[in-house]
Amino acid sequence: MMDEAFISFQDLIAGALSFRGEIVDVEAGVRSCIYECRVEMPVELSLDRDPLGTLRIGSTPPLYYVDTTFRPSFHQLQVTARLEQESDGDT
């Protein structure tokens, strides 16, 4: 059974990349478009199987920073999302 502090790896990636691609401040007359976002973070990973036997990958930011004789293995995750434009100009 996966620790309740962990979320699915799919949900972690979706949450990390859920940003609006355009930032507009009408009063200041500023408009910016995000065309690339890179997220780099340490994560703990957990593997288990659901009752049907499907492999699940869970992830969380590192939970424990206490010096002990046994420490979890941290992994470094880097995800880059890029906005691609279709040939007709749509995104």
N, C-alpha and C positions, 0 to 999 in steps of 0.2 A: 504494500500500500504506500502511495506517495505521500510525503509530508504535506500537510495542508498549507504550508507557506509557499509551496511551489505552484506555479501556473504552467499551463501547457506552453511548449516552446513556440508554437504557432501564435498563441495569444501574446507572448512576449514580443515577437517580431512585429505583429500588427500594431500593438500599442506603441512601440518605439518609433514606428514610421507613420503614425496617424497625426499628421500635421497638415494644415491648409497650405497649399502651394503658393498662395498669393497673400501678401500682407499689404493692406491699404489703410492709410491715414488721410482721409479727405481733407481734414482741417489743415494738416501740415503740407498737403499736396505731395505726399509720398506714396509710391506704389512699388512694391518689390515682389519678384517672383522667385521662389525657391526652385531651382532646377536640379539640385543634388543635395542629399543629406547623408552624412556618414555618422553612424552611432558606434562607439566603441565602449565596451563595458566588461567588467569581470562578472562572471556568472558561476553559479553552482548548477550542475546538471544532475538529474535523477532519472533513472530508467525503471519502468515497471510494466506490467501487463494488466490490461483490464480483464474483467471476468470472461470475455470472449477470446482472450489470448492476444489481443492486438497490443503491440509495443507502443508505449507512451513515453514521450520525453518531456520532463518537467524542468523548469528553470526558475531561478530566483537570484537576486543580487546576493553576494556573500552574506550569510546570516551571522557568522561568529567571527569576531576579531580577537578573541581571547587566546592568549598563548597557552596551549595545552600540549600534551605529549602526542596527541593525534589531531591533526587538522584536516579539514576537507580539502579536496583538490579543486582549486579554482581554475576556470578556463577563461581565456580572453576571447570575447566575441566581437567581431567587427562586421557591420552590415552597411552597405552603401545602396541607396535608392536614387535612381536617376530618372528624370522626366524625359520621356522620348516623345518626339513629335511625329505624327503620321504624315505621309506625303501630301495630304490635303490640308495640312495646317492644324488639324485637331490634335489634342493631347489625350 
